[in-house]
C-alpha cells in the first residue's frame, strides 16, 4: 500500500510540474530577454476640428492669420487606436521604439475544452527601433488581448498568443524573442484564442518581465476619432 501511495505521489508531482513548468520557463526567459522601455508612450496627431474662417469686408484690414490646428496628444492611461504610430522615446534615446497596431481580425475556431464557442483573433504589430541601441522584444509574451465584446457583454481577461491558434487559421505566430537593430522595422503576427465576439482592447507590456508595477499601453480596435488622417 505504501508503494502505491509513493507511486501516486510521484505521478501527482510530475503532473503539477508538467502544468506549471511552461509558465516558469516563460517567466525565466522574460527575466533574461527583452528591453525595458522607460519613456512614456505618446501619439500626436492634428485634431479633426476645422479652423474658424472669416469674411473680410471691403475697406477693412485683413484679419490676422488663424493659428494652425492644435495637436491632439494621447498618452496612457488613455487608449491608443488602430493605426496610431505610438512612440516610446526618441531618436536620441538609447532605447526607443515606435509601435503601430496594423490590423485586428477574428475567425471562428474550434470550441474550447469545455465546449464554449471561441474565435482565433489575429493581429499584426509593427515595431520600429528609433533608438540608438538594439531593442529586444518578446511580442507573444508582451502583447495580449484583454477585452472582448460578446453578445452578452464585455469580457475582460488575458488571452495570449498561441502557436495552436495560429495553426487553426494558417498563420505562423511569432513566439520567440527578437532583436531589432537601430533603424530597423519588423511586423509580428500574433493569434490568440478567446471567447467568440469581437476584439476590443489589446495591451502591451513595456517591461518584458511582466511585473505588476510596470507600464503598459493599450489600443482600441477602432480608428482614431480625433485625428484627421
FENGIVEN-V188784 format. One record per backbone hydrogen bond with DSSP energy under -1.0 kcal/mol. CO is the residue of the C=O (numbers start at 1). NH is the residue of the N-H. If there is no record, write none. Layout:
co=CO nh=NH
co=CO nh=NH
This chain:
co=1 nh=5
co=2 nh=6
co=3 nh=7
co=4 nh=8
co=5 nh=9
co=6 nh=10
co=7 nh=11
co=8 nh=12
co=9 nh=13
co=10 nh=14
co=11 nh=15
co=12 nh=16
co=13 nh=17
co=14 nh=18
co=15 nh=19
co=16 nh=20
co=17 nh=21
co=20 nh=24
co=21 nh=25
co=22 nh=26
co=23 nh=27
co=24 nh=28
co=25 nh=29
co=26 nh=30
co=27 nh=31
co=29 nh=33
co=42 nh=87
co=43 nh=74
co=45 nh=72
co=57 nh=60
co=72 nh=45
co=74 nh=43
co=75 nh=78
co=80 nh=220
co=81 nh=84
co=84 nh=86
co=86 nh=99
co=87 nh=42
co=88 nh=97
co=90 nh=93
co=93 nh=132
co=94 nh=133
co=96 nh=131
co=97 nh=88
co=98 nh=128
co=99 nh=86
co=100 nh=126
co=101 nh=83
co=103 nh=124
co=105 nh=122
co=107 nh=120
co=112 nh=115
co=116 nh=112
co=117 nh=196
co=118 nh=109
co=119 nh=194
co=120 nh=107
co=121 nh=192
co=122 nh=105
co=123 nh=190
co=124 nh=102
co=125 nh=188
co=126 nh=100
co=127 nh=186
co=128 nh=98
co=129 nh=183
co=135 nh=180
co=136 nh=35
co=137 nh=178
co=138 nh=141
co=138 nh=142
co=139 nh=143
co=142 nh=205
co=144 nh=203
co=145 nh=159
co=146 nh=157
co=147 nh=200
co=147 nh=201
co=148 nh=155
co=149 nh=198
co=150 nh=153
co=153 nh=150
co=155 nh=148
co=159 nh=145
co=162 nh=166
co=163 nh=167
co=164 nh=168
co=166 nh=171
co=173 nh=175
co=178 nh=137
co=180 nh=135
co=181 nh=184
co=184 nh=129
co=186 nh=127
co=188 nh=125
co=189 nh=174
co=190 nh=123
co=191 nh=162
co=192 nh=121
co=194 nh=119
co=198 nh=149
co=200 nh=221
co=201 nh=146
co=201 nh=147
co=202 nh=219
co=203 nh=144
co=204 nh=217
co=206 nh=37
co=207 nh=210
co=211 nh=214
co=215 nh=206
co=217 nh=204
co=218 nh=80
co=219 nh=202
co=220 nh=222
co=222 nh=82
